[in-house]
Amino acid sequence: MDRRGKIGEGRSVRPQTAADGVTAILREAIATGTLAPGAALRQDELAREFGVSRMPVRDALRYLEAEGLVAIHPTRGAVVAAMNAADISELYALRELLEAEALRLSMQKQNPGSLRHAASVIEQLDRETDVGRWGQLNREFHLALYRDCGNRRLLDLIEAQHTASDRYVRIVLSNLDYRERSQDEHRAMLFACMQGDRQAAVGHLTRHFRDACAALLDYMISRNTGS
């Protein structure tokens, strides 16, 4: 199965359901680049590797297709979805739209405990060196600002877009000198929230996404041109 090693080796699938376990392991492998864009995901081979039947593997691939991480072709079967400029632009535009609305709603009734938690996450981010853990904490920071919005469906949509953009976030963290800048933007957002300045908070959030999107697009262009 391509030249990627055995992603399931030494990892048992815990019984949330077998499909959930396979989904989680494949999602992480895609996010870290262990499974590269275009890599074939053959059901028979994955089922043998994980020690499960084909059904949970098929379900896992469908879940990941819905998240935008896998593409399923009628003739080629399932492959890891491509990473490209159009996908980056769409993801960050959607995140900006959803998260700006969640922040506006949340600031109408924000619990001080949510802001204290966001502040503590910023401190953890300052100390964190592992890219995967940094990405998790980054997600936790953003969700702490939105969790008082009172709209569970909106939060679910936001979490789905965080999952879809995770592999791009890891590129930003691994290949671009972006952590300090990102933290400055996090602090600006948090300060505006603490001041109750909704316009400033949303403005900082918008710039945060647009700056990250621009940095990613520049990186993709430079990589594709070999410069």
C-alpha positions, 0 to 999 in steps of 0.5 A, a space after each residue: 500500500 504505497 510507500 508509507 509504512 504500516 500506519 496501524 502497526 502496533 495500534 489497536 482499534 478501541 471499541 468506541 466502534 471499530 469505524 470510529 477507531 479506524 477513522 481517528 487513526 486515518 485522520 491523524 495519519 492524514 494530518 501528519 502527512 504519514 498518508 500523503 495527498 493522493 495516497 491510495 486507501 485500499 479497503 482490503 489492505 486497511 482491514 488486514 492492517 487494523 484487524 477488522 472487517 471491510 465494513 468499518 473501513 468503508 464507513 471510516 472512509 465515508 466519514 473522512 470523505 465528508 470531512 474533506 480529507 478523502 476523495 472516493 473515485 468510482 474507478 480509482 477508489 479512495 485516496 487522500 484528498 489533494 491539498 491545493 490553493 482552492 481548498 485552502 481559500 475555501 476552508 479559511 473563508 468558511 472558518 472566517 464566516 462561521 467563527 466570526 458569527 460564533 464570536 459575536 454571539 458568544 460575546 453577548 453572554 460570555 462567561 468569564 470562566 471561558 476567557 480565563 480558560 482561553 488565557 490559560 491555553 495561551 500560556 500552554 501554547 507559549 510552552 508547547 513545542 510539539 506541532 500536533 499538540 500545538 494544533 490541538 491547543 490552538 483549536 481549544 483556544 478558539 473554541 473557548 472563545 466561542 463556547 458561550 454562543 449558545 448554538 451547538 450546530 454552529 459549534 459542530 460546523 466549526 469543529 468540522 472545519 478545524 478538523 479539515 484544516 488541521 493538516 494545513 495548520 501543521 504546515 504553517 507550524 512546521 514549515 513557516 515561522 508563524 507561532 509567535 505571530 499567531 500568539 500575538 493575534 491570539 492575545 489581541 483577540 482575547 484582550 478585545 473579548 475581555 474589554 467587551 469590544 466585539 468589533 475589535 475582537 472580530 477584526 482581529 479574528 478576521 485578520 488572523 485567518 486572512 494572514 494564515 491563509 495568505 501564508 499558506 497560499 504563498 507556501 504552496 506557490 513556492 513549493 509548486 514552483 520549486 523556489 
